[in-house]
Amino acid sequence: MQDRPQIEGGMEKESEVVLLGTWSSGYCTRIELALKLKGIPYENVEEDLSNKSHSLIHHNPVHKKVPVLLHNGKAIAESLVILEYIDEHWNHAPKLLPDDPYERAKVRFWASFCDQKFQPSAHNIMITKGEEQEKAIENFWEVLKVFEEGLERDFPTKSQFLNGDTSGDLDIVVGSLACNFEAFNEAAAEVLNLQKNPAFYSWVTAMKDCSLMKETLPPHDRLVAKIKSKFSLHPSN
C-alpha cells in the first residue's frame, strides 16, 4: 500500500498525483471521475474548508479553493483546467475531449456554460424562499432549456454519453453536479423530473447508473444533510 503523502507546509512526500478536495464538492468529484476513468492512481486529501490548510493556501494562493491537483509537486487549480491537464498529460484512451478542434471547442463551451449559468441558477434556488424561489426555479428551467437545446443541436447522437460509449469531459462536468439531483430535490426543491425535463433527466439517469459514478458520488443522506446545514434549509412547521 502506498504511503499517505505528507503535505504539511506546502510540501508533499514524493507522490505523483495528489488531489486536495472535499467530499461534498461536485467540482472535486469531477476530478476524481477523470482520474479513475483514466486509471491514474492518486491520493485524495480531504480539506476542511472552514479551516483551510496551509497546503491549500500555498498551492492555490489566488482563490484558496478546492480542487487542486498536485502532479509531482506542481499545482493545477480550477476543475475545468485540471480536466484538460489530465487529458493532455495522460493522453491515452479513454479521451475526455474530442481530437477534432471544433468538437473540442463545443465541449469546452458547454462545460463553461454549465459552470457559469447552470450551477449558479441552481444555487439561487437554495438561497431564496417563497416567491423569490419560484422565480429562481423558473430561471433554472429557462437555463436548462437553453442547455438541452444546445446539446441536442451540437451533439446529435444516439449514445447515452456525449463522448460515445464512455463518459467524456462534458459528461463528467455535468454529471458531477446533476447526478446529485435527488439530494437537491430533497434538501431544497424539486427542480428536475422526468415529466419536465425528459431528455436531460434520461441523460443524467444514465450517467448516475454507471458504476464509476455510483462509487464516486457523495452519499445521498450525508449530502442532503450538508446542503440543509450549509443553506439553513429546514422543513416548514
Buried (B, 14 or more C-beta within 10 A) or exposed (E): EEEEBEBEEBEBEEBBBBBBBBBBBBBBBBBBBBBBBBEBEBBBBEBEBEEBBEBBEBBBEEEBBBBBBBBEEEBBBBBBEBBBBBBEEBEEEBBBBBEEEEBBEBBBEBBEBBBEBBBEBBBBBBEBEEEEBEEBBEBBBEBBEEBBEBBEEBBEEEEBBBBEEBBBBBBBBBBBBBBBBBBBBBBBBEBBEEEEBEEBBEBBBBBBEBEBBEEBBBEEEEBBBBBBEEBEBEEEE
